[in-house]
């Protein structure tokens, strides 16, 4: 049994729920509230809807027994201009009081499983180079650092791009058509 | 809102030349009724990037026009009010802090454009210096407070804006990355582009004259305060002159004196009396209404002074490239890489300087540089590059066979035009920020790789005309450059902390293979040069023989350097294998990944590139695991066959693993010998004479890494031998992050003795 599975048993009341569009009024405000806490500049509602309306099945929430939101992961999956079927983890947040219990790892694993089932070649995300907790989480799962992105965030902080290949031959895929999505939170060369 | 016109849409379109407005409220609500709450209406071209750029009106964190109850839209500040000399110092020093934050990459919006003085100066869109004033009413009074504001502070502000204009011009004329390196946005404000530099200098001199003269002396009680202001005005002038685009021949000297001038500022900063009300975040509101309110970037004064000092030193160093334009291309590239490797990495403006100088060279000069490059590696004193070839005129007779010399020139010209883009990149690359250098390397490597077939064809044609040439000379040149780039990309991975600790054995193994390949190229080429030198000596062509000898010596130095990298990388790879076998670097469990998939991901930039040609994962795994898996999380799913090491009894297997420490030590020793040989040859031979100091320091740092690695290995080995399996209780290993190493590319593990 892995560390995160073991520690998850310490929060027995926790259950994991997939987002649903029909419940936007119930879910979205709390999701926004939870995610905004970690952001210097908030995302507009369009950013949330961009993900949640197109990939509601790639957003998962961790709720306690009283249905309070404890954690959330928001992701997407589409054909990237590099030629791969790319899953992208856009947002991940867990209530501060519940950190260190493996909830984020569990959420990420559920999202990645869902993307793998839908034929994703790779999973990609960015994280600040100083965010050791996040780096530890993803690198423990098998992600590698593929690029260092200088002053990637608006506050001037630098990021690592982390990548996980799910299928052999992903590295050999070639750009298909130039109009395909770029897809990161910030534009990139 | 005007009322809705009754004309149908079609007829309105027909009347498009006459602008008209109509109310769409009702039809909009009608249409919106058909959509559920939260439905996203977007076309297929709506990207995430655009979604991220969207704003929500009435959200104070996003809507810059949002007013809290009772809040004013703008802060009022009277820029014509008199200030004391101390207050002027306060404003000026704050402006310097913002200016340096802008140089770091932050937008004007969050820095200089938060100043009411700058806002007023630019708000009237001045087209000449007389319009760049704080008040349309000319300041006729001669009182001290007025002069300090309308002459001294104004001169400083105008010169600051003009400096921003110069910097923006220089940076944006070259390759840079918006926002990441530099923010060129001016929010539709003209940075006094039409105002001549001479007029700005004259204004600064007028302020200088007043401060030096009776007016200043009688107006400012404290002498040191007055001198403080003087030093600020003088610095401003000096900086402006140095920044002038086009970079005069004195630019280097002009930048060089700035660090010492800054001492005068630091000494008098204690007099600064801040005027916080003269800055406001609210100025953003009328400059950029489509971005959320952004915080003002506050750089401490000491930090700003340090940044300006560094920027000036970097700029002065960058200007030095002018001296080497006629030297060897190797010298130029060594200069650029050394410049880029300065710590901290030079900011966008100094990095634009070498580009400005290099890319103002005419194409013919570039071609000559390229030919020199070819001659230095694959065509030493070779008839292929004989200038005569370019002077042979075609025969007027139709169908007459072409002169071989003319055909040769055509082949080389074709080669140059087909590859020039990549050749320019060899010079643009080391002018980017370090992260971008690594990422751009990948693109340049792929470009060079795409030249394989065309170059092979040109070589075949060339070899039909010239029998005594290096085999596939053009391809060799391209492949050699490619190897250098691949090597640099791997090395930058170490520097930028891209690799995890359990990837280090693999990446040093890969680096060793690349350098071995490069060394092989250089050994072949130097052997060819040696042979040619002997032939010239035999033919009594003394001058040519001595020129080829120079090439030979240089190639041998480069081979020696490549060999030292190969050996040291091999040693480090063995060292990390050893540390993994001793369980100092545990393999993470990585439930979602396999070693083969990670290999493919890590090696993605090199999967299709030849040379060096990436070995198959099985081979890599076997070479890095001579005694089987490192630990329980390290397993190779495909490797079920029994290996030799499986037959060994556990004690013997452990002894074999322990021997890796000695093997690493032996290889380090060999690498050190090579490095010492390179050091002995000196920087000049390999074209590093222009950066001799950095060259020496680099070798010294690599040698320190060798020693450090030897000590680390010996420490671990000793404890392993005495404590056996219990070694983990005695020692632990830490991987020092970039910046805390002997050398960024040679990661020496830190051995920590447990209490």
Interface residues (C-beta under 8 A of the other chain):
Chain A: X2 X21 X24 X25 X28 X41 X42 X43 X44 X45 X46 X47 X49 X50 X53 X54 X76 X109 X112 X122 X129 X139 X140 X141 X142 X143 X144 X145 X146 X147 X148 X149 X150 X151 X152 X154 X156 X158 X160 X163 X164 X165 X166 X167 X168 X169 X170 X171 X172 X181 X182 X183 X184 X185 X186 X187 X189
Chain B: X37 X38 X39 X40 X47 X48 X49 X51 X52 X54 X55 X56 X59 X61 X62 X104 X105 X106 X177 X179 X180 X181 X292 X294 X433 X434 X435 X436 X438 X439 X496 X497 X498 X499 X500 X503 X588 X589 X590 X591 X592 X593 X596 X597 X598 X600 X601 X602 X603 X604 X607 X608
